[in-house]
Amino acid sequence: MTRFGFLAPGVSLLALLAVEPAFAHQAPDPREVFELIRTNLPGMTDAQLQTAAVEGLIRQFQPRVWLVNADATTTTESPALITQTTRYDGSVAYLRIGRVGTGLAAALQSAYDAEAKTNPPAGLILDLRFAGGEDYGAAAAVTDLFLTEEKPLLDWGKGSARSTAKAEALHLPVVVLVNHDTTAAAEALAASLRDIGAALVIGTNTAGRAMIVEDFVLSNGQTLRIARTGVKLGSGAALTADGLRPDIAVAIAPADEKALWLDPLKSLSANANRVSVSKPSSTNNAAATTNRTKGERINEATLVRDRQKMPSFAAPAKNADATVPAPVVRDPALARALDVIKALALVRQWRTP
């Protein structure tokens, strides 16, 4: 551990300058600017300048640098591993992950078994939006549920994990939902599932904190965390501070996203729910399902083409209840995931002899 005192005025002012666009010419002397602000800006104190400087410097280098509150673990209650289990359209199991931590693999297997006991789901949605955690071993353990062969999964610097050879594994279409608040081990889990070809990722770029970090204790008791390099996937690719890019991008205003995440059926105002959707590019690391043939890549174009060739799951209902409309999922990312799962399930059904 390394201890730091307060930043010297000349150094700290670099933070104030860093939050602005790059200078067209050589940047001014930070000590000169600091002194001018300190002596000429009414009401400004050294403490306020120091705080602004530190915040600006850290903000400039996020997500590779951030402050960890020393009392965070005692003042904030950790969320449950799985916070919600739902069945959509009678055939798609939805699991909302609250935290990637020890025991998540067992909890996920148990939740899936409960869903499959009476009616095996046609697909699985793992919602990692707003999920975090620092347990990369737990992320690897979840990925292991979807593999029968032994292979490398994750390397987080202070440890690494491989899957175990076994007779059975979860074998169904999987979609993982992510957003900017998907952090650390949750990012690694989404990336690892895609890396082994078990899942498609939908949402927005993740936080970019699935990194191998080092902590430095500051003189005020807080901890400065600096990310040195990204967590490595089994394929050898390393995650970066840019975050994990989804296979299908579905962007929505943050306030609307949180509201719809809490209540996917919520009807927002006409001016809300502004959504941007983009299809996966040919260069993106799009994942196929676990039942694909070797070398085969599934993308949206394939799903649409195959969907046009096949009948729907069931004929329209003809009873009196047919006039009652089914609940509409208004969460754009979840709705897109449901569409993809249904298409993948149809492809799977079509290809089964």
C-alpha positions in Angstrom: 0.0 0.0 0.0 1.1 3.6 -0.7 0.0 6.6 1.2 -0.6 10.0 -0.4 -1.1 13.4 1.3 -3.1 16.2 -0.3 -2.0 17.0 -3.8 0.3 20.0 -4.1 -1.4 23.1 -5.6 0.5 22.9 -8.9 -0.3 19.2 -9.4 -3.9 19.5 -8.3 -4.7 22.2 -10.8 -3.9 19.8 -13.6 -7.3 18.3 -12.7 -9.1 21.5 -13.2 -7.5 21.9 -16.6 -8.0 18.2 -17.5 -11.8 18.5 -17.5 -11.7 21.0 -20.4 -11.0 20.2 -24.1 -7.3 19.9 -25.0 -5.5 23.2 -25.5 -4.7 24.2 -29.0 -1.3 25.4 -27.8 0.8 24.6 -24.7 -1.2 24.5 -21.6 -0.6 27.4 -19.1 1.4 26.8 -16.0 -1.0 25.1 -13.5 0.7 26.8 -10.5 0.1 30.2 -12.1 -3.6 29.5 -12.9 -4.1 28.0 -9.4 -2.7 31.0 -7.7 -4.7 33.4 -9.8 -7.9 31.6 -9.0 -7.1 31.4 -5.3 -6.2 35.0 -4.9 -8.8 36.6 -7.2 -12.0 34.4 -7.1 -14.1 35.8 -4.3 -15.1 33.3 -1.6 -12.8 30.5 -2.9 -10.8 28.6 -0.3 -7.8 26.3 -0.6 -10.0 23.4 0.5 -12.6 24.1 -2.2 -9.8 24.3 -4.8 -8.3 21.1 -3.6 -11.6 19.3 -3.7 -12.4 20.5 -7.2 -8.9 19.6 -8.4 -9.1 16.0 -7.1 -12.7 15.5 -8.4 -11.7 16.8 -11.8 -8.6 14.7 -12.0 -10.4 11.5 -11.1 -13.3 12.3 -13.4 -10.8 12.8 -16.3 -9.4 9.3 -15.9 -12.6 7.4 -15.1 -13.3 4.5 -15.3 -9.6 3.7 -14.9 -9.3 5.6 -11.6 -11.8 6.0 -8.9 -12.2 6.6 -5.1 -13.5 3.8 -3.0 -15.1 5.0 0.2 -13.5 3.4 3.3 -16.8 2.8 4.9 -18.8 1.6 1.8 -19.0 -2.0 2.9 -20.5 -1.1 6.3 -22.9 1.6 5.2 -24.3 0.0 2.1 -26.2 -3.3 2.2 -25.2 -5.6 -0.6 -28.1 -6.6 -2.9 -29.2 -10.2 -3.1 -27.6 -12.4 -5.7 -30.8 -12.9 -7.6 -33.4 -10.2 -7.0 -36.2 -11.3 -9.3 -37.4 -14.4 -11.2 -40.2 -14.1 -13.8 -41.6 -16.1 -16.7 -42.5 -14.1 -19.8 -44.9 -15.4 -22.5 -45.0 -18.7 -20.6 -41.7 -19.8 -22.2 -38.9 -17.4 -21.4 -37.3 -17.5 -17.9 -36.0 -14.1 -16.7 -33.5 -13.8 -13.9 -32.5 -10.4 -12.6 -29.0 -10.5 -11.0 -28.4 -8.1 -8.1 -24.8 -9.0 -7.5 -22.1 -11.3 -8.9 -20.8 -12.9 -5.7 -20.0 -16.3 -4.1 -23.0 -18.6 -4.4 -24.4 -17.1 -7.6 -23.8 -20.2 -9.7 -25.7 -22.4 -7.2 -28.5 -19.8 -6.9 -28.9 -19.5 -10.7 -28.9 -23.3 -11.1 -31.5 -23.6 -8.4 -33.7 -20.9 -9.9 -33.4 -22.5 -13.3 -34.3 -26.0 -12.0 -37.4 -24.5 -10.3 -38.5 -22.9 -13.6 -37.8 -26.1 -15.5 -39.5 -28.5 -13.1 -43.0 -28.2 -14.6 -42.3 -26.5 -18.0 -38.7 -26.2 -19.3 -38.1 -22.7 -20.6 -37.4 -22.1 -24.3 -34.8 -19.5 -23.4 -33.2 -17.6 -20.6 -32.6 -13.9 -20.0 -30.0 -12.8 -17.5 -30.5 -9.2 -16.6 -27.1 -7.8 -15.4 -28.2 -4.1 -15.7 -27.3 -2.2 -12.5 -25.4 -5.3 -11.3 -21.8 -5.3 -9.9 -19.6 -7.3 -7.7 -15.8 -7.9 -7.4 -15.9 -11.7 -7.3 -14.5 -12.8 -10.7 -14.4 -16.4 -9.5 -18.2 -16.3 -9.1 -18.5 -15.0 -12.7 -16.5 -17.9 -14.0 -18.5 -20.3 -11.9 -21.7 -19.1 -13.6 -20.1 -19.4 -17.0 -19.1 -23.0 -16.1 -22.8 -23.9 -15.9 -23.0 -23.6 -19.7 -20.1 -25.8 -20.7 -19.4 -29.5 -20.6 -15.7 -29.4 -21.6 -12.8 -28.0 -19.7 -11.4 -24.7 -21.0 -10.0 -21.4 -19.6 -12.7 -18.9 -18.7 -11.2 -15.8 -16.8 -7.9 -14.5 -15.6 -8.2 -11.6 -13.2 -4.5 -11.3 -12.2 -4.8 -12.5 -8.7 -6.5 -15.7 -9.8 -7.8 -17.6 -12.8 -10.6 -20.1 -13.5 -11.3 -22.9 -15.9 -14.6 -24.8 -16.6 -14.9 -28.4 -15.5 -15.6 -31.4 -17.7 -19.0 -32.8 -17.0 -21.8 -34.8 -18.7 -24.5 -32.1 -18.6 -24.7 -28.3 -18.8 -27.4 -25.7 -19.4 -28.3 -25.9 -23.1 -30.8 -23.3 -24.3 -30.8 -19.8 -25.9 -29.5 -17.2 -23.6 -29.6 -13.4 -23.8 -27.7 -11.1 -21.3 -28.9 -7.5 -20.7 -26.3 -4.9 -19.8 -26.0 -1.1 -19.4 -23.6 1.6 -18.3 -24.2 0.5 -14.7 -23.1 -3.1 -15.3 -19.8 -3.1 -13.5 -16.7 -5.2 -12.7 -17.5 -8.9 -12.2 -20.9 -8.5 -13.9 -19.2 -7.2 -17.0 -16.8 -10.1 -16.9 -19.8 -12.5 -16.6 -21.5 -11.0 -19.6 -18.3 -11.1 -21.6 -17.4 -14.6 -20.6 -20.8 -16.0 -21.6 -20.5 -14.4 -25.0 -16.9 -15.5 -25.3 -17.8 -19.2 -25.0 -20.7 -18.7 -27.5 -23.4 -19.2 -24.9 -25.1 -15.9 -25.0 -26.0 -12.8 -27.0 -25.5 -9.4 -25.3 -28.1 -6.6 -25.6 -28.1 -3.1 -24.2 -25.4 -0.4 -23.9 -21.7 -0.4 -23.3 -20.8 -1.5 -19.8 -18.9 0.6 -17.2 -15.4 -0.5 -18.1 -14.4 -1.6 -14.6 -13.7 -5.3 -15.2 -10.1 -4.5 -14.6 -7.1 -5.8 -12.6 -6.7 -3.0 -10.0 -4.4 -1.8 -7.3 -5.6 0.1 -4.2 -3.7 3.0 -2.5 -4.7 4.2 0.9 -4.9 8.0 1.1 -4.0 10.1 4.2 -7.7 10.9 4.8 -8.6 7.2 5.0 -10.2 6.8 1.5 -8.8 4.4 -1.1 -7.7 5.4 -4.6 -8.2 2.5 -6.9 -6.2 2.4 -10.2 -6.9 0.0 -12.9 -3.8 -1.4 -14.5 -5.1 -3.8 -17.2 -8.3 -5.6 -18.1 -9.5 -9.0 -17.0 -8.7 -11.6 -19.6 -11.3 -13.9 -21.1 -10.7 -17.5 -21.9 -10.1 -16.7 -25.6 -7.2 -14.4 -24.6 -9.0 -11.1 -25.3 -8.8 -8.6 -22.5 -11.7 -6.3 -21.4 -10.9 -2.6 -21.5 -11.9 0.6 -19.8 -14.2 1.3 -22.8 -16.5 -1.4 -21.4 -18.1 -4.4 -23.1 -19.9 -3.5 -26.4 -23.2 -5.3 -26.8 -24.1 -7.4 -29.9 -27.3 -5.4 -30.2 -27.3 -1.9 -28.9 -30.5 -0.6 -27.3 -30.0 2.9 -25.9 -32.6 4.7 -23.8 -32.6 7.8 -21.6 -31.2 6.8 -18.2 -34.2 7.9 -16.1 -36.6 6.0 -18.4 -34.3 2.9 -18.3 -34.3 2.8 -14.5 -38.1 3.2 -14.4 -38.7 0.4 -16.9 -36.1 -1.9 -15.3 -38.1 -1.6 -12.1 -41.4 -2.1 -13.9 -41.1 -3.4 -17.5 -44.8 -3.0 -18.1 -44.8 0.7 -17.0 -46.3 3.1 -19.6 -44.2 6.2 -19.8 -45.3 9.6 -21.2 -45.3 10.2 -24.9 -42.1 12.3 -24.7 -40.3 9.6 -22.7 -38.8 6.3 -23.7 -36.7 7.7 -26.5 -35.0 4.6 -27.8 -32.1 4.0 -30.2 -31.5 0.5 -31.6 -28.7 -0.7 -33.7 -28.1 -4.0 -35.3 -24.9 -6.0 -34.7 -22.1 -5.2 -37.1 -20.2 -7.8 -39.0 -17.0 -7.0 -37.0 -18.7 -7.3 -33.6 -18.0 -10.3 -31.4 -21.6 -11.6 -31.7 -22.3 -14.8 -29.8 -24.3 -17.7 -31.1 -26.5 -20.0 -29.0 -25.2 -23.1 -27.3 -27.0 -25.3 -29.8 -25.2 -24.0 -32.9 -23.2 -26.2 -35.2 -19.4 -25.7 -35.2 -18.4 -22.6 -37.2 -21.9 -21.3 -37.5 -22.6 -17.6 -36.7 -26.1 -16.5 -36.0 -27.1 -12.8 -36.5 -30.4 -10.9 -36.7 -30.6 -11.2 -40.4 -30.4 -15.0 -40.1 -33.1 -15.0 -37.4 -35.5 -12.9 -39.5 -34.9 -15.0 -42.6 -35.5 -18.2 -40.7 -38.5 -16.7 -38.9 -40.2 -16.0 -42.2 -39.9 -19.7 -43.1 -41.5 -21.1 -40.0 -44.9 -21.1 -38.3 -45.5 -19.5 -35.0 -45.4 -21.4 -31.7 -49.2 -21.8 -31.5 -52.4 -20.9 -33.3 -54.3 -17.8 -32.1 -56.6 -18.6 -29.1 -60.3 -19.0 -30.0 -61.8 -18.9 -26.6 -63.6 -16.0 -24.9 -60.4 -14.8 -23.2 -58.8 -14.1 -26.6 -60.2 -10.5 -26.4 -58.1 -9.8 -23.3 -54.8 -8.3 -24.4 -51.6 -9.7 -23.0 -49.4 -7.4 -20.9 -47.1 -5.4 -23.1 -43.4 -5.3 -22.2 -42.4 -1.7 -22.6 -38.8 -2.1 -21.5 -37.0 -1.8 -24.9 -34.0 -4.0 -24.1 -36.1 -6.7 -22.4 -38.6 -6.6 -25.3 -35.8 -7.0 -27.8 -34.4 -9.9 -25.8 -37.7 -11.7 -25.8 -38.0 -11.3 -29.6 -34.5 -12.8 -30.0 -35.1 -15.7 -27.6 -38.4 -16.6 -29.5 -36.6 -16.4 -32.8 -33.7 -18.6 -31.5 -36.2 -21.1 -30.1 -38.0 -21.3 -33.4 -34.7 -21.9 -35.2 -33.9 -24.6 -32.7 -37.3 -26.2 -33.1 -37.0 -26.0 -36.9 -33.6 -27.7 -36.9 -34.6 -30.5 -34.6 -35.6 -33.7 -36.5 
